[in-house]
Amino acid sequence: MAKVRNITLIVMTIVAIVIGGQAEKEPSEVWVLCQPDSFVYVRQFPKKDSAEIGRLELGDIAWTDGKKKNGFLHIWVMGFECDGYIKAGYVSRTPVQTCNIQAKIVSRGRVRARTCVKGKRRKWVKKDSLLWVYGYGEEWAVTSEGFVQMKFIEMEGI
């Protein structure tokens, strides 16, 4: 009898783990981080050549369940009639402040300016270089040189 109870307990534990792993994440807000004169496509499916169903600009807010596929994040936006996908590299998990502020690179040496959040290196920016910051979240900033980590940027008054 004790053996049956142990097997039942093991089976129930496995079922709980499997069901718990499939539970949907609670929706969370994300903010768009892109160049101010640009936009991010919202696509119907998580593919670059999928149909465009909308566009989001710097600082726009979307909701996500956190599901990612092919480098795209599943989102929905108030006012859109359906959900879609945007490239995950253009998303900030913290609120984005839009601005137009001159800033300085602070580091021991050069810093990577990237094509998007955690993207490929676009160019190197030297220590003490001045650049323009157009928008920033807690971790990343959109600058005149590309996407730069906030820990390397010094902005006056912020």
Secondary structure as UniProt FT lines:
FT   HELIX           2..22
FT   STRAND          28..32
FT   TURN            36..37
FT   STRAND          40..43
FT   TURN            48..49
FT   STRAND          52..56
FT   TURN            58..59
FT   STRAND          61..69
FT   TURN            70..71
FT   STRAND          72..76
FT   TURN            78..79
FT   STRAND          84..87
FT   HELIX           88..90
FT   STRAND          91..92
FT   STRAND          97..105
FT   STRAND          111..114
FT   TURN            117..118
FT   STRAND          121..125
FT   TURN            127..128
FT   STRAND          130..136
FT   STRAND          140..143
FT   TURN            144..145
FT   STRAND          146..149
FT   HELIX           150..152
FT   STRAND          153..155
FT   TURN            156..157
//
